[in-house]
Protein backbone atom coordinates (compact mmCIF):
# COMPACT_ATOMS: atom_id res chain seq x y z
CA UNK A 1 0.00 0.00 0.00
CA UNK A 2 1.25 3.46 -0.88
CA UNK A 3 -0.29 6.85 -0.33
CA UNK A 4 1.00 10.41 -0.12
CA UNK A 5 -0.12 13.87 0.90
CA UNK A 6 1.39 17.20 -0.08
CA UNK A 7 2.78 19.67 2.49
CA UNK A 8 0.98 22.61 0.87
CA UNK A 9 -0.47 23.94 4.15
CA UNK A 10 0.51 24.13 7.80
CA UNK A 11 -2.01 21.39 8.61
CA UNK A 12 -3.98 18.67 6.89
CA UNK A 13 -7.74 19.09 6.75
CA UNK A 14 -10.54 16.74 7.69
CA UNK A 15 -10.94 15.60 4.08
CA UNK A 16 -7.34 14.31 4.03
CA UNK A 17 -7.98 12.62 7.37
CA UNK A 18 -11.22 10.91 6.35
CA UNK A 19 -9.90 9.70 2.99
CA UNK A 20 -6.16 9.02 2.86
CA UNK A 21 -5.30 8.73 6.58
CA UNK A 22 -8.34 6.65 7.52
CA UNK A 23 -7.46 4.45 4.56
CA UNK A 24 -3.98 3.86 5.98
CA UNK A 25 -5.38 3.06 9.41
CA UNK A 26 -7.67 0.45 7.86
CA UNK A 27 -4.82 -1.21 5.96
CA UNK A 28 -1.83 -0.98 8.31
CA UNK A 29 -2.83 -4.23 10.02
CA UNK A 30 -3.02 -6.22 6.79
CA UNK A 31 -0.66 -4.59 4.25
CA UNK A 32 2.94 -3.51 3.93
CA UNK A 33 2.34 0.24 4.01
CA UNK A 34 4.40 3.18 2.78
CA UNK A 35 3.12 6.62 3.69
CA UNK A 36 4.81 9.51 1.93
CA UNK A 37 5.02 13.28 2.40
CA UNK A 38 5.18 14.24 -1.28
CA UNK A 39 7.13 17.49 -1.17
CA UNK A 40 8.22 17.38 -4.83
CA UNK A 41 4.55 17.66 -5.76
CA UNK A 42 4.17 20.66 -3.46
CA UNK A 43 6.67 22.73 -5.47
CA UNK A 44 4.74 22.38 -8.76
CA UNK A 45 2.69 25.50 -7.80
CA UNK A 46 3.74 28.77 -6.09
CA UNK A 47 4.87 28.14 -2.50
CA UNK A 48 6.92 29.66 0.33
CA UNK A 49 10.31 27.88 0.66
CA UNK A 50 10.67 29.14 4.23
CA UNK A 51 7.59 27.15 5.29
CA UNK A 52 8.08 23.93 3.34
CA UNK A 53 10.39 22.10 5.76
CA UNK A 54 8.19 22.69 8.82
CA UNK A 55 5.08 21.71 6.87
CA UNK A 56 6.69 18.35 6.11
CA UNK A 57 7.19 17.79 9.85
CA UNK A 58 3.63 18.94 10.62
CA UNK A 59 2.07 16.46 8.20
CA UNK A 60 4.18 13.58 9.49
CA UNK A 61 3.16 14.49 13.04
CA UNK A 62 -0.50 14.51 12.02
CA UNK A 63 -0.19 11.06 10.47
CA UNK A 64 1.24 9.79 13.77
CA UNK A 65 -1.31 11.66 15.88
CA UNK A 66 -4.12 10.08 13.85
CA UNK A 67 -2.93 6.62 14.85
CA UNK A 68 -0.45 5.58 12.17
CA UNK A 69 1.92 3.07 13.79
CA UNK A 70 5.55 3.66 12.71
CA UNK A 71 6.34 0.06 13.68
CA UNK A 72 3.92 -1.14 10.98
CA UNK A 73 3.98 1.74 8.48
CA UNK A 74 7.06 3.13 6.74
CA UNK A 75 6.86 6.91 6.71
CA UNK A 76 9.09 8.80 4.30
CA UNK A 77 9.62 12.17 2.63
CA UNK A 78 9.51 11.95 -1.17
CA UNK A 79 12.60 14.09 -1.77
CA UNK A 80 14.65 11.79 0.48
CA UNK A 81 14.22 9.07 -2.18
CA UNK A 82 15.43 10.67 -5.45
CA UNK A 83 14.82 7.40 -7.32
CA UNK A 84 11.17 8.53 -7.61
CA UNK A 85 12.20 11.29 -10.00
CA UNK A 86 14.42 9.11 -12.18
CA UNK A 87 11.66 6.52 -12.58
CA UNK A 88 9.23 9.33 -13.43
CA UNK A 89 11.53 10.37 -16.29
CA UNK A 90 11.74 6.81 -17.62
CA UNK A 91 7.97 6.33 -17.45
CA UNK A 92 7.27 9.78 -18.89
CA UNK A 93 9.06 8.84 -22.08
CA UNK A 94 6.21 6.39 -22.80
CA UNK A 95 3.28 8.81 -22.46
CA UNK A 96 2.05 11.31 -25.11
CA UNK A 97 1.77 14.93 -23.95
CA UNK A 98 -2.03 15.17 -24.52
CA UNK A 99 -2.52 12.48 -21.84
CA UNK A 100 -1.04 14.84 -19.25
CA UNK A 101 -3.13 17.79 -20.40
CA UNK A 102 -6.39 15.84 -20.02
CA UNK A 103 -6.07 15.22 -16.28
CA UNK A 104 -8.19 17.36 -13.94
CA UNK A 105 -5.39 18.45 -11.58
CA UNK A 106 -3.51 20.09 -14.43
CA UNK A 107 -6.60 21.82 -15.79
CA UNK A 108 -7.83 23.00 -12.39
CA UNK A 109 -4.51 24.32 -11.11
CA UNK A 110 -3.61 25.94 -14.43
CA UNK A 111 -6.93 27.78 -14.27
CA UNK A 112 -6.38 28.73 -10.62
CA UNK A 113 -2.84 30.07 -11.03
CA UNK A 114 -3.17 31.40 -14.58
CA UNK A 115 -0.20 29.42 -15.89
CA UNK A 116 1.52 26.06 -15.45
CA UNK A 117 5.13 24.96 -15.39
CA UNK A 118 6.57 21.65 -16.54
CA UNK A 119 6.34 20.30 -12.97
CA UNK A 120 2.57 20.69 -12.89
CA UNK A 121 2.22 19.08 -16.31
CA UNK A 122 4.42 16.19 -15.17
CA UNK A 123 2.63 15.82 -11.80
CA UNK A 124 0.74 12.65 -12.86
CA UNK A 125 3.83 10.78 -14.04
CA UNK A 126 5.66 11.54 -10.80
CA UNK A 127 2.60 10.33 -8.88
CA UNK A 128 2.62 7.16 -10.96
CA UNK A 129 6.32 6.69 -10.22
CA UNK A 130 5.70 7.23 -6.48
CA UNK A 131 3.29 4.29 -6.54
CA UNK A 132 4.96 1.98 -9.05
CA UNK A 133 8.47 2.25 -7.65
CA UNK A 134 7.25 0.23 -4.63
CA UNK A 135 5.04 -1.98 -6.81
CA UNK A 136 2.11 -0.91 -4.64
CA UNK A 137 -1.26 -2.53 -5.25
CA UNK A 138 -3.55 -0.44 -3.02
CA UNK A 139 -3.64 3.38 -2.90
CA UNK A 140 -5.97 5.10 -0.40
CA UNK A 141 -7.02 8.40 -2.02
CA UNK A 142 -9.83 10.90 -2.15
CA UNK A 143 -12.29 10.65 -5.01
CA UNK A 144 -10.68 13.61 -6.79
CA UNK A 145 -7.44 11.64 -7.18
CA UNK A 146 -9.05 8.57 -8.75
CA UNK A 147 -8.23 9.72 -12.35
CA UNK A 148 -4.55 9.78 -11.36
CA UNK A 149 -4.71 6.18 -10.17
CA UNK A 150 -6.28 5.22 -13.50
CA UNK A 151 -3.40 7.06 -15.18
CA UNK A 152 -0.87 5.10 -13.10
CA UNK A 153 -2.59 1.86 -14.12
CA UNK A 154 -2.30 2.85 -17.78
CA UNK A 155 1.38 3.73 -17.37
CA UNK A 156 2.02 0.32 -15.78
CA UNK A 157 0.26 -1.39 -18.70
CA UNK A 158 2.28 0.61 -21.25
CA UNK A 159 5.56 -0.30 -19.59
CA UNK A 160 4.65 -3.95 -19.18
CA UNK A 161 3.48 -4.22 -22.80
CA UNK A 162 6.62 -2.51 -24.14
CA UNK A 163 9.34 -3.97 -21.94
CA UNK A 164 7.84 -7.03 -20.26
CA UNK A 165 5.97 -7.69 -16.98
CA UNK A 166 7.33 -5.35 -14.31
CA UNK A 167 4.64 -3.40 -12.46
CA UNK A 168 1.32 -4.46 -10.91
CA UNK A 169 -1.64 -2.24 -11.76
CA UNK A 170 -2.57 -0.35 -8.57
CA UNK A 171 -6.17 0.19 -7.52
CA UNK A 172 -7.68 3.07 -5.57
CA UNK A 173 -9.04 2.44 -2.08
CA UNK A 174 -12.00 4.82 -1.81
CA UNK A 175 -13.81 5.07 1.54
CA UNK A 176 -16.72 7.04 2.98
CA UNK A 177 -14.61 10.19 3.26
CA UNK A 178 -13.54 10.06 -0.37
CA UNK A 179 -15.09 13.43 -1.16
CA UNK A 180 -15.45 16.15 1.47
CA UNK A 181 -16.94 19.42 0.21
CA UNK A 182 -15.60 22.79 1.26
CA UNK A 183 -17.60 24.42 4.04
CA UNK A 184 -18.08 27.45 1.78
CA UNK A 185 -19.75 25.28 -0.86
CA UNK A 186 -16.99 25.87 -3.43
CA UNK A 187 -15.99 22.38 -4.57
CA UNK A 188 -13.89 19.96 -2.55
CA UNK A 189 -12.04 20.91 0.61
CA UNK A 190 -8.51 21.91 -0.42
CA UNK A 191 -5.26 22.53 1.49
CA UNK A 192 -3.88 24.78 -1.24
CA UNK A 193 -6.84 27.16 -1.26
CA UNK A 194 -7.19 27.11 2.54
CA UNK A 195 -10.82 28.22 2.30
CA UNK A 196 -13.72 26.34 3.82
CA UNK A 197 -11.47 23.80 5.56
CA UNK A 198 -11.63 22.10 8.94
CA UNK A 199 -7.98 21.56 9.85
CA UNK A 200 -6.51 18.93 12.13
CA UNK A 201 -4.80 21.76 14.03
CA UNK A 202 -8.11 23.55 14.79
CA UNK A 203 -9.17 23.72 18.44
CA UNK A 204 -12.72 23.08 19.63
CA UNK A 205 -13.79 26.72 19.46
CA UNK A 206 -12.49 27.04 15.91
CA UNK A 207 -14.21 23.84 14.77
CA UNK A 208 -17.54 24.97 16.21
CA UNK A 209 -17.19 28.46 14.73
CA UNK A 210 -16.33 27.15 11.25
CA UNK A 211 -19.21 24.68 11.25
CA UNK A 212 -21.64 27.34 12.51
CA UNK A 213 -20.72 29.47 9.49
CA UNK A 214 -20.79 26.62 6.97
CA UNK A 215 -23.15 26.97 4.01
CA UNK A 216 -26.17 24.69 3.87
CA UNK A 217 -28.91 23.97 1.34
CA UNK A 218 -29.66 27.37 -0.27
CA UNK A 219 -33.36 26.49 -0.28
CA UNK A 220 -33.43 26.74 3.54
CA UNK A 221 -33.63 30.50 3.90
CA UNK A 222 -35.86 30.29 6.97
CA UNK A 223 -36.03 27.69 9.74
CA UNK A 224 -39.40 26.51 8.45
CA UNK A 225 -38.22 25.97 4.87
CA UNK A 226 -37.83 22.30 3.87
CA UNK A 227 -34.50 21.36 2.31
CA UNK A 228 -32.62 18.66 0.45
CA UNK A 229 -29.74 17.29 2.56
CA UNK A 230 -27.76 15.99 -0.43
CA UNK A 231 -27.14 19.63 -1.41
CA UNK A 232 -25.62 20.42 1.99
CA UNK A 233 -21.87 20.14 2.84
CA UNK A 234 -22.76 19.73 6.52
CA UNK A 235 -24.91 16.69 5.76
CA UNK A 236 -22.08 15.19 3.67
CA UNK A 237 -19.80 15.41 6.72
CA UNK A 238 -22.54 13.88 8.85
CA UNK A 239 -22.31 10.88 6.52
CA UNK A 240 -18.76 10.28 7.75
CA UNK A 241 -19.57 10.58 11.44
CA UNK A 242 -23.21 9.94 12.22
CA UNK A 243 -24.60 6.38 12.57
CA UNK A 244 -27.05 5.42 9.83
CA UNK A 245 -30.27 5.54 11.94
CA UNK A 246 -29.48 9.06 13.19
CA UNK A 247 -28.36 10.09 9.70
CA UNK A 248 -31.72 9.04 8.29
CA UNK A 249 -33.48 11.04 11.02
CA UNK A 250 -31.42 14.13 10.14
CA UNK A 251 -32.23 13.73 6.44
CA UNK A 252 -35.94 13.35 7.15
CA UNK A 253 -35.86 16.31 9.53
CA UNK A 254 -34.18 18.48 6.90
CA UNK A 255 -36.70 17.56 4.21
CA UNK A 256 -39.65 18.24 6.52
CA UNK A 257 -38.07 21.27 8.28
CA UNK A 258 -38.42 19.41 11.59
CA UNK A 259 -34.74 20.14 12.30
CA UNK A 260 -32.99 23.46 11.72
CA UNK A 261 -29.55 24.00 10.20
CA UNK A 262 -28.11 25.30 13.49
CA UNK A 263 -29.13 22.14 15.35
CA UNK A 264 -27.77 19.99 12.52
CA UNK A 265 -24.43 21.84 12.69
CA UNK A 266 -24.29 21.52 16.49
CA UNK A 267 -24.80 17.76 16.32
CA UNK A 268 -22.00 17.47 13.75
CA UNK A 269 -19.67 19.71 15.77
CA UNK A 270 -20.09 17.43 18.80
CA UNK A 271 -19.04 14.42 16.68
CA UNK A 272 -16.07 16.17 15.05
CA UNK A 273 -14.75 17.63 18.31
CA UNK A 274 -14.95 14.22 20.01
CA UNK A 275 -12.91 12.71 17.15
CA UNK A 276 -10.35 15.45 16.50
CA UNK A 277 -9.82 16.69 20.06
CA UNK A 278 -7.56 13.80 21.14
CA UNK A 279 -5.78 13.92 17.78
CA UNK A 280 -5.01 17.62 18.22
CA UNK A 281 -3.55 16.94 21.67
CA UNK A 282 -1.28 14.19 20.30
CA UNK A 283 -0.27 16.45 17.41
CA UNK A 284 0.79 19.21 19.81
CA UNK A 285 2.83 16.76 21.90
CA UNK A 286 4.66 15.45 18.82
CA UNK A 287 5.44 18.92 17.49
CA UNK A 288 6.81 19.87 20.90
CA UNK A 289 9.45 17.16 20.34
CA UNK A 290 10.01 17.10 16.55
CA UNK A 291 13.25 15.10 16.76
CA UNK A 292 11.18 11.92 17.16
CA UNK A 293 9.28 12.75 13.97
CA UNK A 294 12.56 13.40 12.13
CA UNK A 295 13.95 10.05 13.33
CA UNK A 296 10.91 8.20 11.97
CA UNK A 297 11.23 9.92 8.57
CA UNK A 298 14.99 9.23 8.39
CA UNK A 299 14.39 5.56 9.18
CA UNK A 300 11.74 5.52 6.44
CA UNK A 301 14.25 6.80 3.88
CA UNK A 302 16.72 4.06 4.89
CA UNK A 303 14.01 1.46 4.30
CA UNK A 304 12.62 2.90 1.08
CA UNK A 305 15.76 3.74 -0.88
CA UNK A 306 16.91 0.11 -1.36
CA UNK A 307 13.38 -0.89 -2.43
CA UNK A 308 13.17 2.00 -4.86
CA UNK A 309 16.68 1.35 -6.18
CA UNK A 310 15.85 -2.29 -6.88
CA UNK A 311 12.77 -1.36 -8.94
CA UNK A 312 14.62 1.42 -10.75
CA UNK A 313 17.49 -0.92 -11.65
CA UNK A 314 14.98 -3.45 -12.99
CA UNK A 315 13.29 -0.80 -15.15
CA UNK A 316 16.63 0.55 -16.40
CA UNK A 317 17.76 -2.96 -17.36
CA UNK A 318 14.55 -3.74 -19.25
CA UNK A 319 14.82 -0.42 -21.10
CA UNK A 320 18.39 -1.19 -22.19
CA UNK A 321 20.01 1.41 -19.94
CA UNK A 322 22.09 -1.07 -17.93
N, C-alpha and C positions, 0 to 999 in steps of 0.2 A: 504494500500500500504506500502510495506517495501522495502528499498534498502540500501546497505552499500558499502562503499569504504574503502580500506586499507590505513593507513598512512605509506606507504613504501617509500615515497619520500617527499621532502620539499614542493612540489606543485603537484596538480593534472595536468594532461595533457588534451589536447583538445579532446582526445577520451573519457575520463571520462566525460567531460563536455557535449559532443554531445550525449552520450548514457544515462548514469545514471542521470546526473543532469537535462538535458533537459526533461527527462522522468518525473522527480519529478515536474518540473515547469508545465508540461502539466496536471498533475493529482492533484496538490495541491488545485485546485478550486473545485474538484468533489469528492475527496477521503479523508478518514482519513489517513494521511501520517506519517510514522515513517522513519526517515533518520538517519542512524547509521554510526559512525566511527568505523570500525571493527578492533580494535587494537589487539584482541586475534589472529586474522588471520595473522596479520603482524609479529608475533613472531614465526611463523611456519618455517621461513627461517632465515638465518643469518641476523642480524640487529644490529644497534648501540643503546644501551639503552639510551645513553645521548641525542639522537635526538628524541626519540619516543614521548615524551610528547609534545614538540613544534610542531611536525608534526601533532598531533591530533588537536591542535588549528588551525594550518594553513588550514587543510582540512575543518574544520567547518567554518572558515572565508571565504573560497572560495565558499562553499555552499551558504552562506548568500550573498556574493558579486554577485553571479550569479542570485540572485533574489528569493531564497527560503525565504518564509515568516514565521518567527518563531511563528507568531500568528496562522498560519494554519497548520504548519508542526512541529511535535515533533522531535527535534534533540537530539541525545544521543550518548554517548560513550559505546561501547559494554561491556567493563570491568566494567562499573558502574552498570551493571545489571547481576550479577553472575548467575541468574537463567538460562541464555542461556546455560551455560556450563553443569548444572545439567540435563537440558532437552536433551542436546546432548548425554550425557551418557545413558540416558534411551532409546533414539531412536537408538543409536548405538548398543544396545544389540539385535536389531531385524535384523541387516544387515550383511550378510556374508562378510568376508574380501575381496574376489575377486572383489566385487562390488566397493570397494574403489579403488582398484588398477587399475581398468579399466578407471577411469576418467582422462581426459586430463591434468588437473592442476597438478595432482600427477605425471604423466609421464613426463610432460615438466619440472617441477621444479626439480624433481629427476635427470633428465638428465643434467640440468643446473648447479646444485650444487654438483653433484657427489654422493649424499647420501640423505636420507630422514628420518626424525624423525617421531615419532608417531603423532605429531601435524599435519604434512603435510598430512599423511595418513588419519587422522580424519577430515581434513579440510571440506570435503563435508557434514559430519553429523552435524558439528557445524553451517555451513551455512544453512542447513535445519532447525536446531533448531532456528536460528536467525529469520527465516521467520515464522515458524509454531508457535512459542511461542506467536506471536501476531495474529495468525490465518489470516495472510495476504493473499489476493487473487491476487493482482497484484504486480509484481516485475520488475521495470525498470532495465535492464541489457544490457551489450554489448553482441554481438553474441557469443563471446568466453565463456560466462558464461551460455549459454542456457542448456548445458548438466547437469549443477548443479541444475538448476530449475527442469529439468526432474527427477533428482535424488530425490529432495525434494518431488516431487509429488508421487514418488514411496514409499518413506518413509511414507508419510501421508496415502497412501493406505494400507501399511503393518500394521500400527498402528490401523487404523480404522477396518480392517478385523480381527485383533487379539483381540482387546480390546473394540471395539464398536466405533460408529461415534464420532469423536473428532475434527479432523483437516480438513479444506477445502483444496483442491488441488490447489496450487498457479499456476499462469500462468505468463510467461515472457512477458514483454512489450518491444518489439524490435522496435526501430525507425530508422530513416535514418542514424544516426550516430552509428549504432550498431557495425560496424567494421571499425576502422580507422587504416590504415597501417602505419608502422613506416616510417619516411622520408628517412631512409637508405635502405628501401626495404626489411628489415629482419623481416617479420611477422607483427604481430599487434603492435601498439604503446603500450609500457609497462612502468609503473612507476618504477618497480623493476630493469629493465635493464638500464633505464635512457638514452638510445641511440635512436636517431631519433625521439625525442619527441618535441612537441610544448607545453610548460607549461603555465598554467594560470598566473604564475608570470613573464613571459617573457615580456620585454618592446618592443616597436615598432621596434627598431633597431635589436633586437635579433630575433624577428619573421621574419623580412624581410631577415636577414642573413641566418637563418635556412632554409627558403623556397627556397632561391636562391641556396642553396647547395643540396637541396633534389634530390634524384634520380628520373629519369623519365623512359619512355619506352626505354629499351636498344637498340632498333632498330633505334632510332633517334640519330645517331652519329653526323650528320651534320644538319644544319638548314633546308636544302632542303630535308632531308629524311622524308618520310611519317611514321606515327606511328599508334599505336593502343592504344587509351586512357584508355581502361579497364586494361591495364598492368601498369598504371602509378599511384603512390600514390597521386600525386598532383591532378590528375583528380578526384580521389575518394573523396578527401577533397572538391573539387569544387562541388561535388554532394550534399554536406551538406550546401553549402552557395549560390551557383549561381542559379538564377531562370532558369527554364527549357528551355525557348527559347535561352538564352545565353549559357546554358550548351550544347545544341545541336549544336550551332555555334562553340563552342570550340572543341567539338568532331569531327565535320566535318573539322575544320581547322587543327586539329592534323593529321587526316587521309590523308589529301591532302597536308600537309606541308605548308598550307597557314598561319598558326600561329606557332611561335617558342616557345620552352619551356620557355625561359626567359620571354616572354610576358605573357604566361599562368601563370607562377609563380607570376608575378607582379600583375596580376588581382586578383589572390587568396589572395595575401598578403594584398591588399587593403580591401578586404572583412573581412579577419580575424582581422586585426588591428581595423577596425571600430567596430567589435563585442567585442573583448577582451580588447580594450583600456579602456572603462569605467569600466569594471569588475576589471581590474588591479588597477584602482584608488580606487575603493570601497574596494578591498582587503587590500590595503596599509592602508587605514583609519581604518579598523577594527583591523588590527594587531598592529596599534599604540595604541589601547585601548583594549587589550585582555580581560580585566575583563568582558566586555559585552558578549563576546563569551563564557567565562566560566560560566556566569550566565545562559545563554541559555541552555548550556549542562547540568548544574546541575538541572535546571527545567525539562529538558527532562528525566533525571533519576528518578525524583520524580513522573513523570507521568507514566513512563514505568514499574517501578518495581512492582506496584500493578497489572498491566495487566499481566505481565510475571508470577507473583506469582500465580495468579488465574489459568492460563493455566497449570502451573507446578503442582499445587495441584490437578487439574482435572486428569492429566496424571498419577500422583502417585496413586491416588485413584483407577483408572481403572486398574492399574497394580498390585494392591494389596499391595501397600507400605504404605497406610494410611487408 
